[in-house]
Amino acid sequence: MKLPSLRVKLHSAMQLKQSQISVAGGPASRWWVLQEGVPMRGKAAQDLAANVRQLSRVACQGVDPKAFWHALGFTIAHELIRQGRTFSLIQADHAIE
């Protein structure tokens, strides 16, 4: 069974000021996501969380990508997979890359 998908570009800006170092001791990262293609419509859009349906650009800061997805409102139930600069996960029966 093929899962509905939402393809996004995930970027990291690692050159932050010393004051932005995380509490965990590692360097803080700024993550943002840019939607590729036209906004999803119909049943595919209805199945997505409301904060993802109209996603065009969202930014947050965190120690790792998991903090980024958490800030978007996702509860990550599966391990995040990293391949080069691409992070993938399956959440609520949707594949997100």
Secondary structure in CASP SS format (residue, H / E / C, confidence):
PFRMAT SS
TARGET T0000
AUTHOR 0000-0000-0000
METHOD secondary structure of the structure
MODEL  1
M C 1.00
K C 1.00
L C 1.00
P C 1.00
S E 1.00
L E 1.00
R C 1.00
V E 1.00
K E 1.00
L E 1.00
H E 1.00
S E 1.00
A E 1.00
M C 1.00
Q C 1.00
L C 1.00
K C 1.00
Q H 1.00
S H 1.00
Q H 1.00
I C 1.00
S C 1.00
V C 1.00
A C 1.00
G C 1.00
G C 1.00
P C 1.00
A C 1.00
S E 1.00
R E 1.00
W E 1.00
W E 1.00
V E 1.00
L E 1.00
Q E 1.00
E C 1.00
G C 1.00
V C 1.00
P C 1.00
M C 1.00
R C 1.00
G C 1.00
K H 1.00
A H 1.00
A H 1.00
Q H 1.00
D H 1.00
L C 1.00
A C 1.00
A H 1.00
N H 1.00
V H 1.00
R H 1.00
Q C 1.00
L C 1.00
S C 1.00
R E 1.00
V E 1.00
A E 1.00
C E 1.00
Q E 1.00
G E 1.00
V C 1.00
D C 1.00
P H 1.00
K H 1.00
A H 1.00
F H 1.00
W H 1.00
H H 1.00
A H 1.00
L C 1.00
G C 1.00
F C 1.00
T C 1.00
I C 1.00
A C 1.00
H C 1.00
E C 1.00
L C 1.00
I E 1.00
R E 1.00
Q E 1.00
G C 1.00
R C 1.00
T E 1.00
F E 1.00
S E 1.00
L E 1.00
I E 1.00
Q E 1.00
A C 1.00
D C 1.00
H E 1.00
A E 1.00
I E 1.00
E C 1.00
END
